[in-house]
């Protein structure tokens, strides 16, 4: 893994192959969300991931945030690393929505959406978008206001998360430790709460622009869905009905359910990460 900087955005390149993947992480995550997938790529491939502004080692980059702003950053990174029109663009969770917006503006060989990227149904009249975001993301939002005495305490917090309980991996631990900053006794996540909430609102309130971008992507789109959700609940973030509605509208969209995983383990479990790596490079 080799680090670089693009206008204040930290980027990491996994591998050294000439065939390139540009990858985008989720709403409270970092570029290390892609480490397990990147390590399972075949020879001849490399994966470039970035810490989005307000996350990881790009946490000090200023707003405004919003998915359109992140898409601009992604396209700037793609240009910087020389990703050609045959390169693959990928995103997980919120990063999949960013990938849709970026993929509508620039030609890629393929766009791979990992448990994200499909517009959600509109909010009910009078619904509180912030309350919905808090309820949906649960512990991911809660940790942003918490401090931890040691790195091991932070790891233990994640190990107790319903999605990771019984599903812990070395790559998951590397992902968690990368996210920490601060002094012992007052360690915390690198994700900036303001960025997370602004991006959550943008994603939830802009279904029409996201849908229009999805339809405008000219490359094949592969959707990989987890059957279980962010808290390992039995209904995934993208239910079957939602996927069916969008595959019927977007001819280039292909839907695949990855068996026996949740929103997080689809990226970290050995079998699932290997499958994602295979779909990226097939």
C-alpha positions in Angstrom: 0.0 0.0 0.0 1.4 3.4 -1.1 0.0 6.7 0.2 -0.3 9.9 -1.8 -2.1 13.3 -1.5 -4.4 15.0 -4.0 -5.2 18.5 -3.0 -5.4 17.5 0.6 -7.2 14.2 0.0 -5.2 11.2 1.2 -5.2 8.4 -1.3 -3.8 4.9 -1.1 -2.9 2.5 -3.9 -3.1 -1.2 -3.1 -1.1 -3.3 -5.6 0.9 -2.2 -8.6 -0.9 -3.7 -11.6 -1.7 -1.5 -14.6 -5.5 -2.3 -14.6 -7.0 0.1 -12.2 -10.0 0.3 -9.8 -11.0 3.6 -8.2 -12.9 2.9 -4.9 -15.0 5.0 -2.6 -15.9 4.2 1.0 -19.0 4.7 3.1 -20.4 7.5 5.3 -18.4 7.0 8.5 -15.6 4.9 7.0 -12.2 5.4 5.4 -10.1 4.1 2.6 -9.2 1.1 4.7 -12.7 -0.2 4.1 -11.3 -1.5 0.9 -8.2 -3.3 2.3 -9.7 -6.8 2.4 -11.0 -6.6 -1.1 -7.8 -5.0 -2.4 -5.7 -7.9 -1.0 -7.7 -10.4 -2.9 -7.3 -8.8 -6.3 -5.6 -10.9 -9.0 -2.3 -10.1 -10.5 -2.3 -7.2 -12.9 -4.7 -5.0 -10.9 -4.4 -2.2 -8.5 -7.0 -0.4 -6.4 -6.9 3.3 -5.5 -9.0 4.4 -2.5 -9.3 7.7 -0.9 -10.3 9.2 2.5 -13.2 11.4 1.6 -13.2 14.9 3.0 -14.2 14.9 6.6 -13.0 11.3 7.1 -9.7 9.5 7.8 -6.6 11.5 7.1 -8.7 13.9 4.9 -10.8 14.9 8.0 -9.5 18.5 8.0 -10.5 19.3 4.5 -13.4 21.8 4.7 -17.0 21.6 3.6 -19.3 22.1 2.0 -19.8 18.3 1.9 -22.5 16.5 0.1 -22.3 13.7 -2.4 -21.9 15.9 -5.4 -18.8 17.4 -3.8 -17.4 14.0 -3.1 -18.0 13.0 -6.7 -15.9 15.9 -7.8 -13.1 14.7 -5.5 -13.4 11.2 -6.9 -13.1 12.4 -10.5 -10.0 14.5 -9.5 -8.4 11.4 -8.0 -9.2 9.4 -11.1 -7.5 12.0 -13.2 -4.5 12.2 -10.9 -3.8 8.5 -11.0 -4.4 8.2 -14.8 -7.5 6.0 -14.6 -8.6 5.5 -18.2 -12.0 4.9 -19.7 -11.4 1.1 -19.1 -10.9 1.5 -15.4 -13.4 0.3 -12.8 -15.2 2.6 -10.5 -16.5 1.1 -7.2 -18.3 2.3 -4.1 -19.5 0.8 -0.9 -22.6 2.1 1.0 -22.6 5.9 0.6 -19.6 5.5 -1.6 -21.8 3.7 -4.1 -24.0 6.8 -4.4 -20.9 8.9 -4.9 -19.8 6.4 -7.6 -23.1 6.7 -9.4 -22.8 10.5 -9.5 -19.2 10.3 -10.7 -19.9 7.6 -13.2 -22.6 9.7 -14.8 -20.0 12.4 -15.5 -17.1 10.4 -16.8 -16.7 7.1 -18.8 -15.5 4.1 -16.9 -15.3 0.5 -18.1 -17.6 -0.7 -15.3 -19.3 0.6 -12.2 -19.6 -1.7 -9.2 -22.0 -0.7 -6.4 -21.5 -2.7 -3.1 -24.7 -2.5 -1.0 -25.6 1.0 -2.0 -26.3 3.3 -5.0 -30.1 2.9 -5.4 -32.3 5.9 -4.4 -34.4 5.3 -1.4 -38.2 5.9 -1.5 -39.1 9.6 -0.6 -39.5 10.5 3.1 -43.0 10.5 4.4 -44.5 14.0 4.8 -43.3 15.6 8.0 -40.6 13.0 8.6 -37.5 14.1 10.5 -34.5 13.2 8.2 -32.0 13.6 11.0 -33.9 11.2 13.2 -34.1 8.7 10.4 -30.3 8.9 9.8 -29.6 8.5 13.5 -31.9 5.4 13.7 -30.5 3.8 10.5 -26.8 4.2 11.2 -27.1 3.5 14.9 -23.7 2.7 16.5 -21.9 4.2 13.5 -23.3 7.7 14.5 -23.0 7.1 18.2 -19.3 6.5 18.1 -18.6 10.0 16.6 -19.4 11.7 19.9 -17.6 9.0 22.0 -14.0 9.0 23.3 -12.0 5.9 24.2 -9.2 5.4 26.6 -7.2 3.0 24.4 -7.1 1.7 20.9 -8.0 -1.7 22.3 -11.2 -0.2 23.8 -12.1 1.2 20.3 -11.5 -2.3 18.8 -13.7 -3.8 21.5 -16.5 -1.3 20.7 -16.5 -2.5 17.1 -16.2 -6.2 18.0 -19.4 -5.8 20.0 -21.3 -4.2 17.0 -24.1 -6.6 15.9 -22.6 -6.8 12.3 -19.2 -7.7 13.5 -20.0 -10.0 16.4 -18.7 -13.4 15.5 -17.4 -12.0 12.2 -14.1 -10.3 13.2 -11.1 -10.4 10.8 -7.6 -9.0 10.9 -8.6 -6.6 8.1 -11.5 -5.3 10.1 -9.1 -4.6 13.0 -6.8 -2.7 10.7 -9.8 -0.7 9.4 -10.8 0.2 13.0 -7.3 1.2 14.2 -6.7 3.4 11.1 -9.8 5.4 12.1 -8.4 6.5 15.5 -6.9 9.8 16.4 -6.3 11.9 19.5 -4.4 11.4 22.7 -4.5 8.3 25.0 -7.5 8.6 27.2 -9.4 10.7 24.6 -9.1 8.8 21.4 -12.0 9.1 18.9 -13.0 8.5 15.3 -11.5 10.6 12.6 -14.9 11.0 10.9 -16.3 14.5 11.4 -19.9 14.5 12.7 -20.9 17.6 10.6 -19.7 15.9 7.4 -21.5 12.6 8.2 -24.8 14.4 8.9 -24.6 16.7 5.9 -23.9 13.8 3.6 -26.6 11.7 5.2 -29.2 14.5 4.5 -27.9 14.9 1.0 -28.2 11.2 0.2 -31.6 10.9 1.8 -33.1 14.1 0.2 -31.8 13.8 -3.3 -33.3 10.6 -4.7 -34.2 12.2 -8.0 -30.7 13.4 -8.9 -29.3 10.1 -7.8 -31.8 8.2 -10.0 -31.1 10.4 -13.0 -27.4 9.8 -12.6 -27.9 6.0 -12.3 -29.8 6.1 -15.6 -27.1 8.3 -17.2 -24.2 5.9 -16.5 -23.1 4.5 -19.9 -21.0 1.7 -18.5 -22.3 -1.7 -17.2 -23.4 -1.4 -13.6 -23.0 -4.4 -11.2 -24.9 -4.2 -7.9 -23.8 -6.5 -5.2 -26.3 -6.6 -2.3 -26.0 -7.9 1.2 -29.1 -9.8 2.4 -28.7 -8.5 5.9 -28.5 -5.0 7.2 -26.2 -2.6 9.0 -27.1 -4.1 12.4 -27.2 -7.7 10.9 -31.0 -7.5 10.8 -32.8 -9.9 8.4 -33.7 -7.2 5.8 -30.8 -5.6 4.0 -30.2 -1.9 3.3 -31.5 -2.5 -0.3 -34.5 -4.8 -0.1 -35.4 -7.0 -3.1 -38.4 -4.8 -4.1 -36.1 -1.7 -4.4 -33.6 -3.6 -6.5 -36.3 -5.0 -8.7 -37.7 -1.5 -9.3 -34.4 -0.1 -10.4 -33.2 -3.1 -12.5 -36.4 -2.7 -14.5 -35.7 1.0 -15.1 -32.0 0.9 -15.9 -31.0 -1.6 -18.6 -27.3 -1.6 -17.8 -27.9 -2.5 -14.1 -27.3 -6.1 -13.0 -28.3 -7.2 -9.5 -26.6 -9.9 -7.5 -27.2 -10.9 -3.8 -24.1 -12.0 -2.1 -25.2 -14.9 0.2 -24.8 -14.9 4.0 -23.4 -11.5 4.7 -24.4 -8.1 6.1 -23.7 -4.5 5.1 -20.2 -4.7 6.7 -19.1 -8.3 6.3 -19.6 -8.1 2.5 -16.4 -6.1 2.6 -14.4 -7.9 5.2 -15.4 -11.6 5.3 -12.8 -13.7 3.3 -15.4 -15.3 1.1 -17.4 -12.1 0.4 -14.3 -9.9 -0.1 -13.0 -12.5 -2.6 -16.3 -12.4 -4.4 -16.3 -8.6 -4.6 -12.7 -8.6 -5.9 -13.7 -11.2 -8.5 -16.7 -9.0 -9.7 -14.5 -5.9 -9.9 -12.0 -7.7 -12.1 -14.2 -10.0 -14.2 
